[in-house]
Amino acid sequence: MKKLFGPCLFFLLAAALATSCKKESTPAVTLNETIDATKSTPASTGGGFSNGQYGTVTGTARIFLTGDKYQLALENFSTSNGPDLKVYISKEKDPVHFVNLGSLKATSGNQIYDIPAEANPKDYSYALIYCQQYSHLFGFSQLTF
C-alpha cells in the first residue's frame, strides 16, 4: 500500500500543476468602453501591438488626458487568453520599471484603464499585456508622445 501511495500522489500533484498553467482567467467577452472625445485629448499616438513570446495580441494602445486624469485606451484589441493577465505601462518591453494598471478586463474589444496620478505617462514607452503569475509577455505596444 505504501509503495502505491507515493507514485499516485506524485501523478496527482503533477496533473494539478499542469492544468493550472493552462487556466484561462480573463473573461472571453468583447467590451466596448470608449473615451469621451469631447472631454479628452490624445497624449500619445497609437502604437500597434506586437506579439510577445507567449501570446498573440492585436489592436492599438493610446494614452488620453481626460480632465486632469490620464487613461490608457486599448482599441480594436484582441489577445489570446491566459492566467493572471495584467495591463502595464512600462519603461521597457521586459518590465522592470512599470506601473500595473490592473487585470485585463476582457480578451477583446475597446478597454479603458486609469493611470495613477503619481505616474507620469511620458516616462513610460510601452503598454504591455503581461502574465504576472508566470512572468510571460503576451504582447506590447510602443507609446509615442
Buried (B, 14 or more C-beta within 10 A) or exposed (E): EEEEEEEEEEEEEEEEEEEEEEEEEBBEEEBEBEBEEEEBEBBBEBBEBEBBEBBEBBBBBBBBBBEEEBBBBBBEBBBBBBBBBBBBBBEEBEBEEBBBBEBBBBBBBBBBBEBEEEBEBEEBBBBBBBBBBEEBBBBBBBBEE
